[in-house]
């Protein structure tokens, strides 16, 4: 199963962003396909936070209702599942957050990595290199290196 990180969601929604058109096509392929794919719940929250943020997008920030509708398009894909905490999540997360260099914003990445590992994700599609701190999770940048 493939999981999608928030940066891919943001690029797909904000097509003027770097990799926007390619991310849009990728998300359309996932949403319209038959293969099971996933979004970790924290990536949903981060997507909504980023695309509605006026400090980032100024007067062109996405209105909250439009951002939510976009999320629902992906969520309602028959092949989509949302990744939440499992019974063994606490143990997996603990092993990730006590590592060197997992501080500040990287704790958020540890949570996403732990969710993916707990659900047996084969690869997380992401442009974020911080996931290299969690070798248990295979990541793939669908746009090559940045």
TIMIDO-572612 format. One record per residue (C-alpha): residue in one letter; x, y, z. Coordinates in steps of 0.001 Angstrom, whole numbers, padded with zeros to 6 digits, always signed. Layout:
# residues N
aXYZ...
This chain:
# residues 146
x+000000+000000+000000x+001172+003517-000856x+000625+006418+001567x+000705+010090+000638x+002440+012789+002685x+000949+016233+003171x+003413+017958+000821x+002064+015898-002084x-001497+016853-001103x-000555+020540-000927x+001173+020440-004329x-001808+018656-005885x-004230+021255-004540x-002037+024301-005167x-001098+023529-008760x+000902+026754-009038x+003310+025266-006485x+006451+023399-007472x+005424+019984-008850x+001764+021093-008754x+000657+019663-012087x+002531+016400-011564x+001108+016051-008041x-002410+016741-009325x-002021+013994-011930x-000614+011601-009306x-003495+012208-006906x-006048+011828-009705x-004462+008506-010661x-004589+007276-007055x-008135+008515-006425x-009486+007024-009658x-007529+003766-009431x-008313+000427-007838x-005132-000001-005785x-005492+000722-002073x-003722+003920-001021x-003680+005843+002231x-003477+009254+003837x-002242+009425+007439x-004667+011574+009454x-001903+014010+010524x-001299+014714+006822x-004929+015729+006458x-004539+018236+009302x-001295+019590+007893x-002792+019883+004385x-005713+021922+005752x-003380+024071+007848x-000994+024850+004990x-003413+025578+002150x-005580+027870+004286x-002598+029747+005766x-002661+033434+004759x+000975+033885+005803x+001980+031460+003056x-000550+032250+000312x-001488+035849+001282x-004860+036807-000207x-004838+033633-002312x-005105+031223+000618x-007673+028515+000034x-010924+029117+001943x-011445+026436+004618x-014609+025065+003009x-012853+024652-000352x-009885+022932+001301x-012231+020562+003111x-014085+019767-000130x-010759+018951-001792x-009844+016629+001061x-013234+014893+000750x-012643+014230-002954x-009549+012233-002019x-011162+010706+001070x-014167+009433-000856x-012023+007535-003329x-013163+003901-002961x-009534+002768-002701x-008531+005303-000013x-008062+004489+003641x-007113+006869+006431x-004311+005866+008785x-004926+006405+012477x-003415+005112+015684x-003377+001344+016191x-002988-000755+019317x+000792-000938+018926x+001184+002683+017789x+002512+003929+021137x+005356+001405+021102x+006315+002208+017503x+006148+005962+018095x+008248+005678+021245x+010978+003940+019265x+010965+006801+016756x+010792+009865+019012x+013676+008837+021273x+016140+008854+018359x+018783+011546+017998x+017674+014474+015832x+013950+013780+016348x+013000+017106+017914x+010658+019969+017086x+008880+019553+013758x+010535+016207+013173x+008293+014744+015907x+005386+015298+013481x+007288+013255+010884x+007909+010540+013487x+004171+010318+014061x+003480+009935+010338x+006250+007340+010014x+004908+005395+013009x+001397+005372+011541x+002704+004102+008224x+004800+001374+009861x+001887+000345+012102x-000322-000082+009027x+002268-001899+006922x+002671+000835+004305x+005014-000229+001500x+006122+003325+000667x+005301+006886+001663x+005241+009320-001244x+006939+012466+000042x+009394+015215-000845x+010459+015473+002817x+013966+014150+003449x+013452+014038+007226x+011821+010632+006861x+015319+009241+006308x+015541+009250+010122x+013115+006300+010041x+014666+003564+007875x+011820+001206+008810x+009675+003231+006389x+010496+003257+002698x+009871+006642+001120x+009745+007689-002489x+009859+011168-003972x+007557+010851-006999x+009191+013911-008609x+012820+012803-008257x+015224+014609-005937x+014612+018262-005214
